[in-house]
Amino acid sequence: MLLKPHKIHLTAMSPRSTRGWVLDGPRRYPVALGRSGRRACKREGDGATPSGTWRPVRVLYRPDRVARPRTPLPVAAIDRSDGWCDASGDRNYNRPVRLPYPASAESLWRNDHLYDLLVVLDHNQRPRVRGGGSAIFMHLARTGYCPTEGCIAFSDIDLRLLLARLTRATRIVVQ
């Protein structure tokens, strides 16, 4: 089955804005962006949301806190040993890993609910560039849409509404 291309657009007032809007046809969702705004040349640890066009790869969720999301994308539950490698020199840089991991890796099992529901984006996956940024997700927002470390953060209800429409053919355009 051939999937119909679908584009959603992320816009913000300026490249340094830490808040923006995701536009999906007539729908408009407020989002939090990276603490450094948006950058075309994303670097590990710079706090920027990478500009470009990204594809959703899969959805991860924490089954002890939220129900399995309804989406055409591949879905997997996370557990306490799931992590994401952010060590630029490691062979598993910007890939999921099992914790404990010998190099630096972020835990996906968080206390603050941000990763209770998340979408992995294909930023810096093929080809992977060392230091080009890791763990770029769409995930749940903090209260007040406080800035992220480089991800795109939504309210729970908005992310679930968007997930119902996302497919592997969707393109997320960050301008």
C-alpha positions in Angstrom: 0.0 0.0 0.0 1.4 3.4 -1.0 1.0 6.0 1.7 -0.1 9.5 0.7 2.4 12.2 1.6 1.3 14.5 4.4 3.2 17.5 5.6 2.9 19.4 8.8 4.7 22.7 9.4 6.3 24.1 12.5 6.6 27.9 12.6 7.8 30.4 15.2 8.2 34.2 15.4 11.9 34.1 15.0 14.8 31.6 14.9 15.4 32.2 18.6 11.8 31.7 19.7 11.3 28.9 22.2 7.6 28.5 21.4 5.9 28.0 18.1 3.0 26.4 16.3 2.5 23.2 14.4 0.2 23.6 11.5 -1.6 20.5 10.2 -4.2 21.6 7.6 -6.8 23.6 9.6 -5.4 22.4 12.9 -3.0 24.5 14.9 -1.1 23.2 18.0 1.0 25.3 20.3 4.5 23.8 21.0 7.6 24.3 23.0 10.9 24.4 21.2 14.6 24.2 22.2 16.0 26.7 24.7 18.2 28.1 21.9 15.4 28.3 19.3 15.9 26.7 15.9 19.1 26.1 14.0 19.9 24.6 10.6 23.3 23.4 11.9 22.3 21.4 14.9 25.1 20.4 17.3 25.0 18.0 20.3 24.1 19.9 23.5 23.3 23.3 21.8 19.7 23.3 23.0 18.4 24.0 19.5 15.5 22.4 17.6 16.9 21.4 14.3 15.5 23.1 11.2 14.7 20.9 8.2 12.3 18.2 7.1 11.9 15.2 9.4 10.0 11.9 9.2 8.3 10.2 12.2 10.0 6.8 12.8 8.1 5.3 15.7 6.1 6.0 18.8 7.3 5.1 22.3 5.1 5.2 25.4 5.3 4.4 29.1 2.6 1.8 29.8 2.4 2.3 33.5 1.3 5.9 33.0 -0.5 6.2 29.6 -2.6 4.1 27.3 -1.1 2.7 24.1 -1.6 5.5 21.6 -3.7 5.1 18.4 -1.6 5.8 15.4 -0.6 4.2 12.1 3.0 4.5 13.1 4.9 1.6 14.7 4.4 1.7 18.5 6.5 0.2 21.4 6.3 0.3 25.2 9.4 1.5 27.1 10.7 0.2 30.4 13.2 1.2 33.0 16.2 0.0 31.0 15.5 2.0 27.8 17.9 4.8 27.0 19.1 6.8 24.1 22.9 7.3 23.5 24.1 10.9 23.4 27.9 10.2 23.4 29.1 11.6 20.1 32.1 9.2 19.9 30.1 6.0 20.7 29.2 3.5 18.0 25.6 3.7 19.2 25.4 7.5 19.1 21.8 8.7 18.5 20.4 5.2 18.8 18.4 3.4 21.5 20.4 1.5 24.0 19.8 -0.6 27.1 20.7 0.9 30.5 23.1 0.8 32.2 25.2 1.7 29.2 29.0 2.3 29.3 28.8 5.7 27.4 26.6 8.7 28.1 22.9 7.8 27.5 19.6 9.5 28.4 17.0 7.5 30.2 13.7 7.3 28.5 12.0 6.2 31.8 11.7 9.7 33.3 10.0 10.9 36.5 8.7 14.2 35.0 6.3 12.7 32.4 7.9 14.3 29.4 8.6 10.9 27.7 5.4 9.2 28.8 4.5 9.6 25.1 7.1 10.4 22.4 7.7 10.2 18.7 11.2 9.4 17.4 12.1 11.7 14.5 14.7 10.7 11.8 17.0 13.7 12.6 20.7 12.7 12.2 19.9 9.0 11.7 21.0 8.3 8.1 23.7 9.2 7.8 24.6 9.8 11.4 27.0 12.6 11.9 29.0 12.6 15.2 28.0 15.6 17.2 25.1 16.4 14.9 22.5 16.1 17.6 20.7 13.1 19.2 17.4 12.2 20.8 15.3 14.7 18.7 11.7 13.8 19.6 8.2 15.1 19.7 7.2 14.6 23.3 5.0 16.0 26.1 5.4 19.6 27.2 6.2 20.9 30.6 3.6 23.2 32.3 3.7 26.5 30.6 5.5 25.1 27.5 8.9 25.7 29.0 11.7 25.3 26.5 13.1 21.8 25.6 16.7 20.7 25.1 16.0 20.6 21.3 12.8 18.6 20.9 9.3 19.7 20.0 6.9 19.4 22.9 3.1 19.3 22.8 0.2 19.0 25.3 -0.9 15.4 25.8 -4.2 15.9 24.0 -2.6 17.7 21.0 0.1 15.1 20.6 -2.5 12.3 20.6 -4.7 14.1 18.0 -1.6 14.5 15.8 -0.5 10.9 16.3 -3.8 9.7 14.9 -2.9 11.4 11.6 0.9 10.7 11.4 2.2 8.0 9.0 5.6 7.0 7.8 4.9 9.2 4.8 4.4 12.3 6.9 7.0 15.0 6.7 7.5 17.5 9.6 8.9 20.7 8.2 10.6 22.9 10.8 11.2 26.4 9.4 
